[in-house]
């Protein structure tokens, strides 16, 4: 069993529409309040050698990236830390605050307790105009499939390529780009922190469509396996009409098209459904 199977079970209890996105949304006048929460553990989420400052930054960035994928502005962040050693808290909070400051959010509180393994939970609050909200649902056959960011860099760093170390340890959410994409009217959007291939499958399943990806349009700086299956990146995957792409002023790369047939394909061949997931035996 993996985390996606558990999410389906949760959807059966609280409603499938509530688990279609990484974020929840609450109507508030002409806006939506966007809420997202993430839990990170030292042994599974923080690479060996990370400083406490980097851990704090990453913990904030994970949640801010989810908020950005809805086209929202991050407003505030709560951080709860289960500490194996209390002296680690200062560096963690300094790193989280630096990330919040970078993206215009406030670190506004949280909780602290003792824990056998360092565990951090971040809960983010954002805001987006209702007309600019962009979730995962909305992709249509004929739309372009595009990415913002550099899929595979974080995995390459995790495997020892020092050239990409900052992509892994100090990830940069695409807040500005998410806002611009949502205002332009892209049809669907999500971040790719679990890997490009798995994100494509998530988006395809939700929309009842498929994706045909052109290998010639994927980034060439890394082997294709890194680009498709590497986790830990904070890029944005989105779909849109071709006319919308021409009006964008963000660094997006077209990698394929939405098709009516179910599945994810690269050059006509089925892509493995794999990426970063939590599993239970």
ABEGO torsion letter per residue (X at the ends): XBAAAAAAAAAAAAEAAAAABABBBBBBEABBBBBBBBBBBAAAABBBGBBAAAAAAAAAAAAAAAAAAAGBBBABBBBBBBBABAAAAAAAAAAAAAAAAAAGBBBAEEBBBBBABBBBBBBBBBBBBAAABBBABGBBBGBBBBBBEBBGAAAAAAAGBAAAAAAAABBBBBAAAAAAAAAAGBABBBBAAAEAAAAAAAAAAAAGBBBBBBAAABBAABBAAAAAABBGBABBBBBBBAAAAAABABBBBBAEBBBABBEBBBGGBBBBBBEBBBBBX
